[in-house]
Amino acid sequence: MEIKNSTTQRGFSHADFKDHYGLPCSIQKSSLATKDAIWFGVDDPQPKVLACQAGSVGVETNETCGWVDYPIPKEVLINTRMHLTQDQVKELLPILQHFADTGELPT
């Protein structure tokens, strides 16, 4: 996985990478003033709808099967990144480390 490190215009550390399916993701130091935190997750969810059901949700397409893009109106906000505090990351680390070591989640 290629990780591109950078800094935001406001001086916060930021790294871009792609997940297994090629979706753009990032991790970024948060500007939260009260606690240390990060933003972590998919940058753009790239929503899709089944072509055979597209018309029922207002999407025009010539496709008859598979997935087609589902445009999100500009008036709609979808949060795709987790806002995690330092303590929350510490709680997740053993689970992630177990998966990294074994390929399984702890039971």
C-alpha positions in Angstrom: 0.0 0.0 0.0 1.3 3.4 -1.0 0.9 6.1 1.7 1.4 9.7 0.8 2.2 11.9 3.8 1.5 15.7 3.7 0.4 18.6 5.8 -2.9 20.4 5.5 -3.1 24.1 4.8 -3.7 24.6 8.5 -0.5 22.6 9.4 -2.0 19.3 10.4 -0.4 16.0 9.5 -2.3 14.1 6.8 -1.7 10.9 4.9 -3.6 9.6 1.9 -3.9 5.9 0.8 -6.3 3.5 -0.9 -8.2 0.6 0.6 -8.3 -2.9 -0.8 -11.0 -1.8 -3.4 -9.1 1.3 -4.4 -11.2 3.8 -2.6 -9.4 7.0 -1.5 -8.9 7.1 2.3 -7.0 9.3 4.7 -5.8 9.8 8.2 -5.4 13.3 9.6 -4.6 15.0 12.8 -7.8 16.7 14.1 -8.0 20.4 15.0 -10.1 19.5 18.0 -8.9 21.8 20.8 -10.0 19.8 23.8 -8.4 16.4 23.1 -5.9 14.8 20.8 -7.9 13.1 17.9 -7.6 12.0 14.4 -9.9 11.7 11.4 -9.6 8.2 9.8 -11.6 6.5 7.0 -12.9 6.7 3.4 -12.8 10.2 1.9 -15.6 9.6 -0.6 -18.1 6.7 -0.2 -18.8 6.6 -3.9 -22.4 5.5 -3.4 -23.9 3.1 -5.9 -27.4 1.7 -6.7 -28.3 -1.4 -8.6 -29.0 -0.5 -12.2 -32.3 -2.4 -12.2 -33.4 -0.2 -9.3 -31.9 3.1 -10.3 -35.1 4.5 -11.8 -37.0 3.9 -8.5 -34.6 6.3 -6.7 -34.4 8.9 -9.5 -31.2 7.8 -11.2 -31.3 7.7 -15.0 -29.1 5.1 -16.7 -28.9 3.0 -19.8 -27.4 0.2 -17.8 -29.6 -2.8 -17.0 -27.4 -4.7 -14.6 -24.6 -4.1 -12.1 -24.0 -1.0 -10.0 -24.3 2.6 -11.2 -23.3 5.8 -9.5 -25.8 7.3 -7.1 -25.3 11.0 -7.0 -25.7 12.5 -3.6 -27.4 16.0 -3.6 -25.2 18.8 -2.4 -27.7 19.4 0.4 -26.9 16.0 1.9 -23.9 15.4 4.2 -22.5 11.9 4.6 -19.8 11.5 7.3 -17.4 8.8 6.1 -14.4 9.3 8.4 -14.3 8.4 12.1 -13.3 11.1 14.5 -11.3 9.1 17.1 -9.7 10.4 20.3 -6.3 9.1 21.4 -8.0 6.9 24.1 -10.3 5.4 21.5 -7.3 4.5 19.2 -5.6 2.9 22.2 -8.7 0.7 22.8 -8.7 -0.3 19.1 -5.0 -1.1 18.8 -5.2 -4.6 20.4 -8.0 -5.6 18.1 -6.1 -4.3 15.0 -2.8 -5.9 16.2 -4.5 -9.2 16.7 -6.0 -9.0 13.2 -2.6 -8.0 11.8 -0.9 -11.0 13.5 -3.6 -13.6 12.8 -6.0 -12.4 10.1 -8.8 -12.9 12.7 -10.7 -10.6 15.1 -10.4 -11.6 18.8 -13.4 -13.4 20.3 
